[in-house]
Amino acid sequence: MKYQVGTIGKVVVAKFEDDDNVLENLIHIIKKEKIPAAAFYLVGGLREGKFVVGPENDSFPPVPMWRKLGESHEIIGFGTVFYQDNEPKVHLHGAFGKGDSVKVGCLREKTKTFLVLEAVILELSGINAIREFDPASGMSLLKIC
């Protein structure tokens, strides 16, 4: 295990409106506010989303199992942002619920807000970490420098 200790810098509160692209807007805020690393929380609604619910089996490298929301769902999520090749890379896990059905996974693509979604972004100061592509796993993994 490797770790570093830092502090919370800026705090950004954002309101995404109906049909906003959540992942694109998170990246836009991170770039505009020059935030080098962040943790964030999401709460609200999604109308679209493509996410991974785990590997098909325990083989290496893992083969992801993809799912789509396809209709409105409530979301509660937590994620981190670290840079990879000078671009912010989001890692977001969430729970997506509608009625009595709840799905949990890593939200990666096609993210559209349903009505409203709130984000609280916490800048992580004093942390020297990046995302780096790992050819063995086929994933972009956190590297603490």
C-alpha positions as CSV (number, residue, x, y, z in Angstrom):
1,M,0.0,0.0,0.0
2,K,1.1,3.5,-0.8
3,Y,-0.5,6.7,0.5
4,Q,0.0,10.5,0.9
5,V,-1.5,13.0,3.2
6,G,-2.9,16.3,1.9
7,T,-5.5,18.9,2.6
8,I,-8.8,20.0,1.1
9,G,-8.4,23.1,-1.1
10,K,-11.2,24.7,-3.0
11,V,-14.7,23.4,-2.7
12,V,-17.0,23.7,-5.7
13,V,-20.7,23.1,-5.7
14,A,-22.3,22.6,-9.1
15,K,-25.9,22.1,-10.2
16,F,-26.4,20.1,-13.4
17,E,-29.6,20.7,-15.2
18,D,-31.8,18.4,-17.3
19,D,-30.0,16.7,-20.1
20,D,-26.5,18.1,-19.1
21,N,-23.6,15.7,-19.7
22,V,-22.3,14.9,-16.2
23,L,-18.9,13.5,-17.0
24,E,-18.1,16.2,-19.5
25,N,-19.2,19.0,-17.2
26,L,-17.2,17.6,-14.3
27,I,-14.0,17.6,-16.5
28,H,-14.9,21.1,-17.6
29,I,-15.0,22.4,-14.0
30,I,-11.8,20.6,-13.1
31,K,-10.0,22.2,-16.0
32,K,-11.5,25.7,-15.6
33,E,-10.8,25.8,-11.9
34,K,-7.3,24.3,-12.4
35,I,-7.9,21.5,-9.9
36,P,-5.0,19.0,-10.0
37,A,-6.8,16.3,-8.1
38,A,-10.3,15.9,-6.6
39,A,-12.8,13.8,-4.8
40,F,-16.5,14.5,-5.5
41,Y,-20.0,13.5,-4.5
42,L,-23.1,13.4,-6.7
43,V,-26.8,13.3,-5.8
44,G,-29.8,13.6,-8.1
45,G,-31.1,12.1,-11.2
46,L,-29.7,10.5,-14.4
47,R,-31.7,9.8,-17.6
48,E,-28.8,8.1,-19.3
49,G,-25.7,6.3,-18.3
50,K,-23.4,3.5,-19.4
51,F,-21.6,1.8,-16.6
52,V,-19.6,-1.3,-15.7
53,V,-21.0,-3.8,-13.1
54,G,-17.8,-5.9,-12.7
55,P,-15.7,-8.3,-14.7
56,E,-17.3,-11.2,-16.5
57,N,-15.1,-13.5,-14.4
58,D,-11.9,-13.4,-12.4
59,S,-9.6,-13.6,-15.4
60,F,-6.8,-11.1,-16.0
61,P,-7.0,-8.7,-17.7
62,P,-10.7,-8.3,-16.6
63,V,-13.4,-8.2,-19.3
64,P,-16.0,-5.6,-18.2
65,M,-19.7,-6.2,-18.1
66,W,-21.5,-3.2,-19.4
67,R,-25.0,-2.0,-18.5
68,K,-27.2,1.0,-19.6
69,L,-29.7,3.0,-17.6
70,G,-31.9,3.9,-20.5
71,E,-34.4,5.8,-18.4
72,S,-34.6,8.1,-15.3
73,H,-32.9,6.8,-12.2
74,E,-31.9,8.3,-8.8
75,I,-28.1,8.4,-8.3
76,I,-25.8,8.7,-5.3
77,G,-22.2,8.6,-6.3
78,F,-18.6,9.1,-5.2
79,G,-15.6,9.6,-7.4
80,T,-12.0,10.8,-7.8
81,V,-10.3,12.8,-10.5
82,F,-6.5,12.5,-11.2
83,Y,-4.8,13.5,-14.4
84,Q,-3.6,11.1,-17.1
85,D,-1.5,12.5,-20.0
86,N,-2.4,16.0,-19.0
87,E,-6.2,15.3,-19.0
88,P,-8.4,14.8,-16.0
89,K,-9.6,11.2,-15.7
90,V,-12.8,10.6,-13.7
91,H,-13.3,7.4,-11.7
92,L,-16.9,7.3,-10.5
93,H,-18.9,4.6,-8.7
94,G,-22.6,5.0,-8.0
95,A,-25.8,3.4,-7.0
96,F,-28.7,4.0,-9.5
97,G,-32.2,3.3,-8.4
98,K,-35.7,3.2,-9.9
99,G,-38.6,1.8,-8.0
100,D,-37.4,-1.3,-6.1
101,S,-34.5,-1.9,-8.5
102,V,-31.0,-0.7,-7.6
103,K,-27.9,-1.0,-9.8
104,V,-24.4,-0.3,-8.7
105,G,-21.4,0.2,-10.9
106,C,-18.6,2.4,-12.4
107,L,-20.3,5.1,-14.5
108,R,-18.2,5.7,-17.6
109,E,-20.1,7.0,-20.6
110,K,-23.3,8.7,-22.0
111,T,-24.2,10.5,-18.7
112,K,-27.2,12.8,-19.0
113,T,-28.9,14.5,-16.1
114,F,-32.6,13.9,-15.3
115,L,-34.1,17.1,-14.0
116,V,-31.3,18.0,-11.6
117,L,-28.1,16.6,-10.2
118,E,-25.9,18.2,-7.6
119,A,-22.1,17.8,-7.3
120,V,-19.8,18.8,-4.5
121,I,-16.1,18.7,-5.7
122,L,-13.3,18.8,-3.1
123,E,-9.9,19.8,-4.4
124,L,-7.1,17.6,-3.0
125,S,-4.1,19.7,-2.3
126,G,-0.6,18.4,-1.6
127,I,-1.3,15.1,-3.3
128,N,1.1,14.0,-5.9
129,A,-0.8,11.3,-7.9
130,I,-1.7,10.5,-11.5
131,R,-3.6,7.9,-13.4
132,E,-1.4,5.7,-15.5
133,F,-2.4,3.1,-18.1
134,D,-1.4,-0.4,-16.9
135,P,-0.9,-2.7,-19.9
136,A,-1.3,-5.9,-17.8
137,S,-4.8,-5.0,-16.5
138,G,-5.8,-2.8,-19.5
139,M,-7.0,-0.2,-17.0
140,S,-5.9,3.3,-16.0
141,L,-4.8,2.9,-12.4
142,L,-3.9,5.4,-9.7
143,K,-0.2,5.9,-9.2
144,I,0.9,7.7,-6.1
145,C,4.2,9.5,-7.0
